[in-house]
Amino acid sequence: MSWNPLLFLCPLIIATLVAVGLRTAVAQDVVLRIEPLAARIPASSGAAVKISVTNKGSQPVTLVRPGDGSWEGQRTPVVEFSWVPRDERKLENPQAPPMEYPKDRCANMQPIMLSEVFRLAPNETLMLQEFMPVRKLPAQPGSYAVVFYYLNLPSMGRALTEFGTGAFEAVRDSLPCLLRSNEVVFNVDPTAPNPDYESMLKGKQLPARRNSLVASWQG
């Protein structure tokens, strides 16, 4: 059983973290929360969470939904999971996302659309993703603590081809922040039943597996 630690962050992300201040960004009034669709899973089914975001501040905030290129660090928001085994080593998930670069460029990356930018009023909660596979969670049996990171970089990307109509201005005015979710524990158990994810989503269609957000259970 092994865990790939943080190797290095791309210069843009490092510069952004310095600019906004890691501690300040994490302490924003915007709260990121994940909830497992099933906490006990066989390795074959893959782990999945639903992700919500809440504005606990007194002012509205603007954020951007993840999309094609978010996992690869090629568009804002940059997103990633981290997991650590719950064993005698007592490892902790890091405060910053454990992203490894360079990553393969998404060949069919779509532009950021205005519909992906959203505004959260004070005390408002929005479901960011109803079904998000946990990437790279190992197949070995055991308990694993998982967190999710959301890093919004409004200055990321300049070419007009990277944005749909009106999206550039909307993304530029969004909140720069690093959000770290709560920690949830998954138990990988070969004897566990396969979760019925479609029933959990009340008949809603699962995201297409060709989408970069759900392309592979194991990353």
VEXLO-86792 format. One record per residue (C-alpha): z, y, x; chain; residue in one letter. Coordinates in Angstrom, 3 decimals. Each point is the difference from the previous one (the first is absolute). Layout:
N
        c3        c2        c1  kette  rest
         Z         Y         X      A     a
...
END
This chain:
219
        c3        c2        c1  kette  rest
     0.000     0.000     0.000      A     m
    -1.019     3.342     1.510      A     s
    -0.286     3.627    -1.012      A     w
    -2.540     2.415     1.436      A     n
     1.927     3.223     0.793      A     p
    -1.408     3.500     0.067      A     l
    -2.612     0.133     2.767      A     l
    -1.147     3.608    -0.215      A     f
    -0.863     2.681    -2.559      A     l
    -3.284     1.881     0.053      A     c
     0.218     3.543     1.443      A     p
    -0.599     1.620    -3.407      A     l
     2.979    -1.785    -1.557      A     i
     2.224     0.787     2.982      A     i
    -0.973     3.678    -0.187      A     a
     0.670     0.074    -3.730      A     t
     3.422    -1.607     0.351      A     l
     0.897     2.568     2.647      A     v
    -1.254     2.843    -2.200      A     a
     1.828    -0.959    -3.195      A     v
     2.957    -1.583     1.766      A     g
     0.625    -3.719    -0.576      A     l
     3.524     0.438    -1.313      A     r
    -1.011     2.831    -2.342      A     t
    -3.004    -1.899    -1.314      A     a
     2.031    -3.096    -0.759      A     v
     2.662     2.102    -1.727      A     a
    -2.430     1.612    -2.470      A     q
     0.978     0.090    -3.666      A     d
    -2.894    -2.347    -0.706      A     v
     1.303    -3.569    -0.301      A     v
    -2.230    -3.020     0.603      A     l
     1.103    -3.232    -1.654      A     r
    -1.351    -3.552     0.122      A     i
     0.864    -2.892    -2.300      A     e
    -1.027    -3.614     0.630      A     p
    -2.060    -1.649    -2.716      A     l
     1.632    -3.267     1.059      A     a
     2.682    -0.198     2.686      A     a
    -0.233    -3.785     0.583      A     r
    -3.496    -1.104     0.903      A     i
    -1.905    -2.814     1.675      A     p
    -1.982     1.262     2.960      A     a
    -3.288    -0.865    -1.726      A     s
     0.506     2.494    -2.847      A     s
     0.637     3.063     2.163      A     g
     2.657     2.620    -0.640      A     a
    -0.718     3.062    -2.127      A     a
     1.868     3.129    -1.065      A     v
    -0.403     2.826    -2.456      A     k
     0.400     3.460     1.492      A     i
     1.309     3.126    -1.701      A     s
     0.688     3.523     1.191      A     v
     2.543     2.442    -1.481      A     t
     0.409     3.725     0.526      A     n
     3.741     0.693     0.075      A     k
    -0.472     3.569     1.155      A     g
    -0.082     3.245    -1.958      A     s
    -3.659     0.810     0.713      A     q
    -3.219    -1.882    -0.869      A     p
    -1.742    -1.816     2.850      A     v
    -3.577    -1.147     0.516      A     t
    -0.767    -3.376     1.609      A     l
    -3.003    -2.282     0.522      A     v
    -0.481    -3.603    -1.068      A     r
    -0.864    -2.600     2.682      A     p
    -3.635    -1.075     0.138      A     g
    -2.698    -1.448     2.238      A     d
     0.983     0.674     3.611      A     g
     3.711     0.580    -0.678      A     s
     0.981    -3.277     1.676      A     w
    -2.202     0.729     3.003      A     e
     1.414     3.487     0.673      A     g
    -3.371     1.587    -0.792      A     q
     0.960     2.078    -3.035      A     r
     3.058     1.474    -1.598      A     t
     2.354    -1.386    -1.102      A     p
     0.508    -2.504     2.788      A     v
     1.957    -2.985    -1.333      A     v
     1.593    -3.080     1.533      A     e
     2.625    -2.688    -0.542      A     f
     2.673    -1.144     2.409      A     s
     2.024    -3.180    -0.192      A     w
     2.768    -1.581     2.042      A     v
     1.513    -3.478    -0.296      A     p
     3.528    -0.091    -1.343      A     r
     1.536    -2.211     2.682      A     d
     2.613     0.121     2.724      A     e
    -1.955     2.638     1.947      A     r
     0.744     2.631    -2.666      A     k
    -3.249     1.895     0.538      A     l
    -0.519     3.229    -1.917      A     e
    -3.180     1.463    -1.458      A     n
    -0.918     3.206     1.891      A     p
     0.087     3.500    -1.468      A     q
    -3.661     0.625     0.916      A     a
    -2.860    -2.265    -1.106      A     p
    -0.751    -2.804     2.506      A     p
    -3.749     0.603     0.148      A     m
    -2.165    -1.480     2.726      A     e
    -3.116     1.874     1.134      A     y
    -2.907    -0.133     0.302      A     p
    -0.754    -1.908    -3.203      A     k
    -3.399    -1.169    -1.181      A     d
    -1.803     2.794    -1.789      A     r
    -0.650    -0.607    -3.688      A     c
    -3.791    -0.313    -0.288      A     a
    -0.137     1.032    -3.680      A     n
     2.645     2.712    -0.028      A     m
    -0.233     2.115    -3.150      A     q
     0.621     3.778    -0.043      A     p
     3.313     1.347    -1.286      A     i
    -0.454     1.000    -3.637      A     m
     1.750     2.776    -1.895      A     l
     1.368    -2.636    -2.398      A     s
     2.017    -1.467     2.903      A     e
     2.004     3.222     0.392      A     v
     2.959     0.291    -2.375      A     f
     2.800     2.440    -0.755      A     r
     3.606    -1.060    -0.543      A     l
     2.252     2.270    -2.025      A     a
     3.754     0.125     0.732      A     p
     1.693    -3.242    -1.132      A     n
    -3.385    -1.617    -0.694      A     e
    -0.802    -3.571     1.103      A     t
    -3.504    -1.358     0.475      A     l
    -1.076    -3.601     0.586      A     m
    -1.973     0.258     3.222      A     l
    -1.135    -3.626    -0.043      A     q
     0.834    -2.755    -2.508      A     e
    -1.095    -2.772     2.338      A     f
     0.045     0.323     3.798      A     m
    -0.132    -3.111     2.215      A     p
     2.445     0.023     2.902      A     v
    -2.139    -0.188     3.103      A     r
     0.788    -2.294     2.924      A     k
     3.072    -1.642    -1.550      A     l
     0.223    -3.310     1.898      A     p
    -0.463    -3.411    -1.569      A     a
     3.099    -1.458     1.661      A     q
     2.876    -0.739    -2.410      A     p
     2.872     2.453     0.089      A     g
     1.244     3.351    -1.283      A     s
    -1.815     3.192     0.973      A     y
     1.004     3.630    -0.567      A     a
    -3.017     2.140    -0.901      A     v
    -0.559     3.766    -0.198      A     v
    -3.103     2.089    -0.783      A     f
    -1.055     3.260     1.674      A     y
    -2.086     2.846    -1.379      A     y
    -1.148     2.706     2.413      A     l
    -1.908     2.920    -1.546      A     n
    -2.014     2.076     2.485      A     l
    -1.752     2.859    -1.861      A     p
    -1.891     1.081     3.140      A     s
    -1.426    -3.480     0.588      A     m
    -3.793     0.031    -0.333      A     g
    -2.325     2.969     0.037      A     r
    -3.505    -1.289    -0.834      A     a
    -1.140     0.820    -3.544      A     l
    -1.309    -3.554    -0.327      A     t
     3.626    -1.188     0.102      A     e
     0.807     1.836    -3.236      A     f
    -1.327     0.095    -3.544      A     g
    -0.493     3.263    -1.906      A     t
     3.137     2.145     0.130      A     g
     1.986    -2.639     1.883      A     a
     0.120     1.758     3.380      A     f
     1.895     3.014    -1.363      A     e
     2.334    -2.196    -2.054      A     a
     0.862    -2.259     2.950      A     v
     0.462     3.027     2.280      A     r
     2.659     1.337    -2.392      A     d
     1.882    -3.306    -0.275      A     s
     3.450    -0.598     1.493      A     l
     0.085    -1.189     3.639      A     p
     2.668    -2.687     0.092      A     c
     1.064    -3.370     1.292      A     l
     1.611    -2.118    -2.710      A     l
     1.846    -3.249     0.681      A     r
     0.779    -2.239    -2.943      A     s
     3.130    -1.902    -0.849      A     n
     0.322    -3.438     1.587      A     e
    -0.630    -3.169    -2.017      A     v
     0.465    -3.617     1.040      A     v
    -2.570    -2.753    -0.498      A     f
     0.892    -3.658     0.319      A     n
    -2.938    -2.105     1.184      A     v
     0.746    -3.449    -1.419      A     d
    -2.582    -2.827    -0.049      A     p
     1.663    -1.418    -3.145      A     t
    -0.290     3.245    -1.981      A     a
    -2.511     0.129    -2.878      A     p
    -3.089     2.169     0.353      A     n
     0.686     3.335    -1.746      A     p
    -2.178     0.742    -3.017      A     d
    -0.909     3.514     1.080      A     y
    -2.467     0.563    -2.841      A     e
     2.707    -0.684    -2.583      A     s
     2.396     2.294     1.872      A     m
    -2.597     2.746    -0.276      A     l
    -0.260    -0.703    -3.759      A     k
    -3.605    -1.057     0.054      A     g
    -1.246     2.827     2.210      A     k
    -2.714    -1.002     2.433      A     q
     1.080    -0.430     3.602      A     l
    -1.656     2.371     2.505      A     p
    -3.261    -1.314     1.463      A     a
     0.729    -1.907     3.202      A     r
    -2.851     1.783     1.768      A     r
     1.964     3.260    -0.299      A     n
     1.491     0.929     3.382      A     s
     3.449     0.284    -1.598      A     l
     0.058    -3.659    -1.041      A     v
    -2.607    -1.594     2.245      A     a
     2.354    -2.555     1.473      A     s
     3.521    -1.304    -0.563      A     w
     0.558    -0.317     3.705      A     q
    -1.705     3.220     1.140      A     g
END
